[in-house]
Amino acid sequence: MTITAAADGSALGNPGPAGWAWYIDDDHWRAGGWAHGTNNMGELMAVLDLFRSTAHRPEEELHILCDSQYVINSVTKWMPGWKKKGWKKSDGKPVLNLELLKDIDAAIKGRNYRFEWVKGHAGHELNEAADDRARAAATAYQAGQEPDAGPGLEGASTADERAANQEVPAPDGDDALPFEDLEAPFVDREVAELKAAAAPAAPAPAAPAPVSAATAAAAETSASAADLHMVFELESELLSPTVRTDLGEMLAFLHPEFQEISRDGSLTDRSTIIAALSVGQPLPAGGSLQVLAANPLGENMVQLAYRLLAGDGVVLCSSFWHRVDGRWLLRYRQETPSA
């Protein structure tokens, strides 16, 4: 038998009053939250509590419906690499939401589970039910009230339930935006060169100036703070050796019309990458990122500008990520060696 459940999180302000919920049906669901948390914390906690609440039924497959690429990628793709690096990301920085991820890592041992991505706010019955309950929990904390925790699942360990409800430490700063210089304008010479190099040959409307995290999160027609966080994580993983040596992994990140002006001036596209990796030819090494700015360009496009520290050199990079059917894919990238 398979247990199918949707898991979702919600944050009012991100960070702010936050809620989480998982939902199987009207008789089997749970919710909770914190007075101060992030959307990603809620998404992770919903998955963690679902594993804990079904721990007494380990022989049954757990089918988790989730609208968060961050959660799915964290659990199914990134976590093994983070663990090998001492819970550090490919840029050497600590992994966000570390305690929640460690708890999930412990909870999934020996379990039969699979994730399925579903598009959020698109009428999916279970996803909408989980979203409603997560948002209700966040709203309750905003009002200084205890949320409706729901009926739970028969036979769930009360010890696990108490552990699942323990207070999670408040995020350090804006957990949804791990960018040290997110709000910094393009003012120094190197960034000005990057913008000039990335500009199209034909006249085009000027790109919008970098916006603050608060403005990006609030603008209805702009990518959200969670979207900017997702793009940052995807860009970091794209540059990791694990991805850059695996053709299947690499192609999962790329838009069908992907193009790149590489640091040596050559033009690269999907067919170039397929040809190179198919014969074992390595792609140029990645490195650690120093983010300069993240620009939401409407609801489904994000520009990321950063310095790439590759060995002893510095490469200025500009990338454009395009959301297609709910998935962020890299559409264009330009590398410019720094003098």
Rosetta blueprint (number, residue, H / E / L):
1 M L
2 T E
3 I E
4 T E
5 A E
6 A E
7 A E
8 D E
9 G E
10 S E
11 A E
12 L L
13 G L
14 N L
15 P L
16 G E
17 P E
18 A E
19 G E
20 W E
21 A E
22 W E
23 Y E
24 I E
25 D E
26 D L
27 D L
28 H E
29 W E
30 R E
31 A E
32 G E
33 G E
34 W E
35 A E
36 H E
37 G E
38 T L
39 N H
40 N H
41 M H
42 G H
43 E H
44 L H
45 M H
46 A H
47 V H
48 L H
49 D H
50 L H
51 F H
52 R H
53 S H
54 T L
55 A L
56 H L
57 R L
58 P L
59 E L
60 E L
61 E E
62 L E
63 H E
64 I E
65 L E
66 C E
67 D L
68 S L
69 Q H
70 Y H
71 V H
72 I H
73 N H
74 S H
75 V H
76 T H
77 K H
78 W H
79 M H
80 P H
81 G H
82 W H
83 K H
84 K H
85 K L
86 G L
87 W L
88 K E
89 K L
90 S L
91 D L
92 G L
93 K L
94 P E
95 V L
96 L L
97 N L
98 L H
99 E H
100 L H
101 L H
102 K H
103 D H
104 I H
105 D H
106 A H
107 A H
108 I L
109 K L
110 G L
111 R L
112 N L
113 Y E
114 R E
115 F E
116 E E
117 W E
118 V L
119 K L
120 G L
121 H L
122 A L
123 G L
124 H L
125 E H
126 L H
127 N H
128 E H
129 A H
130 A H
131 D H
132 D H
133 R H
134 A H
135 R H
136 A H
137 A H
138 A H
139 T H
140 A H
141 Y H
142 Q H
143 A L
144 G L
145 Q L
146 E L
147 P L
148 D L
149 A L
150 G L
151 P L
152 G L
153 L L
154 E L
155 G L
156 A L
157 S L
158 T H
159 A H
160 D H
161 E H
162 R H
163 A H
164 A H
165 N L
166 Q L
167 E L
168 V L
169 P L
170 A L
171 P L
172 D L
173 G L
174 D L
175 D L
176 A L
177 L L
178 P L
179 F L
180 E L
181 D L
182 L L
183 E L
184 A L
185 P L
186 F L
187 V L
188 D L
189 R H
190 E H
191 V H
192 A H
193 E H
194 L H
195 K H
196 A H
197 A H
198 A H
199 A L
200 P L
201 A L
202 A L
203 P L
204 A L
205 P L
206 A L
207 A L
208 P L
209 A L
210 P L
211 V L
212 S L
213 A H
214 A H
215 T H
216 A H
217 A H
218 A H
219 A L
220 E L
221 T L
222 S L
223 A L
224 S L
225 A H
226 A H
227 D H
228 L H
229 H H
230 M H
231 V H
232 F H
233 E H
234 L H
235 E H
236 S H
237 E H
238 L H
239 L L
240 S L
241 P H
242 T H
243 V H
244 R H
245 T L
246 D L
247 L H
248 G H
249 E H
250 M H
251 L H
252 A L
253 F L
254 L E
255 H E
256 P E
257 E E
258 F E
259 Q E
260 E E
261 I E
262 S L
263 R L
264 D L
265 G L
266 S L
267 L E
268 T E
269 D E
270 R H
271 S H
272 T H
273 I H
274 I H
275 A H
276 A H
277 L H
278 S H
279 V L
280 G L
281 Q L
282 P L
283 L L
284 P L
285 A L
286 G L
287 G L
288 S E
289 L E
290 Q E
291 V E
292 L E
293 A E
294 A E
295 N E
296 P E
297 L L
298 G L
299 E L
300 N L
301 M E
302 V E
303 Q E
304 L E
305 A E
306 Y E
307 R E
308 L E
309 L E
310 A E
311 G L
312 D L
313 G E
314 V E
315 V E
316 L E
317 C E
318 S E
319 S E
320 F E
321 W E
322 H E
323 R E
324 V E
325 D L
326 G L
327 R E
328 W E
329 L E
330 L E
331 R E
332 Y E
333 R E
334 Q E
335 E E
336 T E
337 P E
338 S L
339 A L
